[in-house]
Amino acid sequence: MQSNLVTARNPQEIATATDAFARKALAEGRINQTKYREIMDQSNRILSAVDDSRIAKEEINRMIPRVLGYGTLGALGIYGIRSMEK
């Protein structure tokens, strides 16, 4: 997801990258339906509240580890996200 977010140029591409990540994680059993819905809901809130795509990408990158339960150990969430991309 990290690489897809980096290359996303507009809110639609950001939403597509987030959705692809969440769908893949759900299909692989890494998250349940509740976590999937939470990722999508929070992503939609971020995208509707933020006009700058760069800021939206940063917010989504911070939100996903939080939703996955990594809290203050967000760095671990990023490593988990990167491993799911492979």
VEXDREN-2710 file (C-alpha; in Angstrom, 1 decimal):
% VEXDREN-2710
k/r/px/py/pz
1/MET/0.0/0.0/0.0
2/GLN/2.8/2.4/0.8
3/SER/4.0/2.4/-2.8
4/ASN/0.5/2.8/-4.1
5/LEU/-0.1/5.8/-1.9
6/VAL/3.1/7.4/-2.9
7/THR/2.1/7.3/-6.5
8/ALA/-1.5/8.3/-6.0
9/ARG/-2.1/11.8/-7.4
10/ASN/-5.6/12.6/-6.4
11/PRO/-8.3/11.5/-3.8
12/GLN/-9.7/8.9/-6.1
13/GLU/-6.3/7.1/-6.5
14/ILE/-5.8/7.4/-2.7
15/ALA/-9.2/5.8/-2.1
16/THR/-8.4/3.0/-4.6
17/ALA/-5.1/2.2/-3.0
18/THR/-6.7/2.1/0.5
19/ASP/-9.5/-0.1/-0.8
20/ALA/-7.1/-2.5/-2.5
21/PHE/-5.0/-2.8/0.7
22/ALA/-8.1/-3.4/2.9
23/ARG/-9.6/-6.0/0.5
24/LYS/-6.3/-7.9/0.2
25/ALA/-5.9/-7.9/4.0
26/LEU/-9.5/-9.1/4.4
27/ALA/-9.1/-11.8/1.7
28/GLU/-5.9/-13.1/3.4
29/GLY/-7.6/-13.2/6.8
30/ARG/-5.3/-10.6/8.3
31/ILE/-8.3/-8.4/9.2
32/ASN/-11.9/-9.2/9.8
33/GLN/-15.0/-7.5/8.3
34/THR/-15.2/-5.0/11.2
35/LYS/-11.6/-3.8/10.7
36/TYR/-12.2/-3.7/6.9
37/ARG/-15.2/-1.5/7.5
38/GLU/-13.3/0.7/10.0
39/ILE/-10.5/1.3/7.5
40/MET/-12.9/2.2/4.8
41/ASP/-15.0/4.5/7.0
42/GLN/-11.9/6.3/8.4
43/SER/-10.4/6.6/4.9
44/ASN/-13.6/8.2/3.6
45/ARG/-13.7/10.6/6.5
46/ILE/-10.1/11.6/5.9
47/LEU/-10.6/12.1/2.2
48/SER/-13.7/14.2/2.7
49/ALA/-12.1/16.4/5.3
50/VAL/-8.7/17.0/3.7
51/ASP/-8.2/18.9/0.4
52/ASP/-4.5/18.3/0.1
53/SER/-3.7/14.8/-1.3
54/ARG/-0.3/14.8/0.4
55/ILE/-1.9/15.4/3.8
56/ALA/-4.6/12.8/3.1
57/LYS/-1.9/10.2/2.3
58/GLU/0.0/11.0/5.5
59/GLU/-3.2/10.7/7.6
60/ILE/-4.2/7.4/6.0
61/ASN/-0.6/6.0/6.6
62/ARG/-1.1/7.0/10.3
63/MET/-4.7/5.7/10.5
64/ILE/-4.1/2.1/9.3
65/PRO/-1.7/1.0/12.0
66/ARG/-4.0/2.5/14.6
67/VAL/-7.0/0.6/13.2
68/LEU/-5.0/-2.6/13.1
69/GLY/-4.3/-2.2/16.8
70/TYR/-0.7/-1.1/16.8
71/GLY/-1.4/2.2/18.6
72/THR/1.9/3.8/19.7
73/LEU/3.8/1.0/18.1
74/GLY/2.8/2.4/14.7
75/ALA/6.2/1.5/13.2
76/LEU/5.3/-2.2/13.6
77/GLY/2.1/-1.5/11.6
78/ILE/4.1/0.0/8.8
79/TYR/6.2/-3.1/8.6
80/GLY/3.1/-5.3/8.6
81/ILE/1.6/-3.2/5.8
82/ARG/4.7/-3.5/3.8
83/SER/4.8/-7.3/4.2
84/MET/1.2/-7.6/3.1
85/GLU/2.1/-5.7/-0.2
86/LYS/4.5/-8.5/-1.2
END
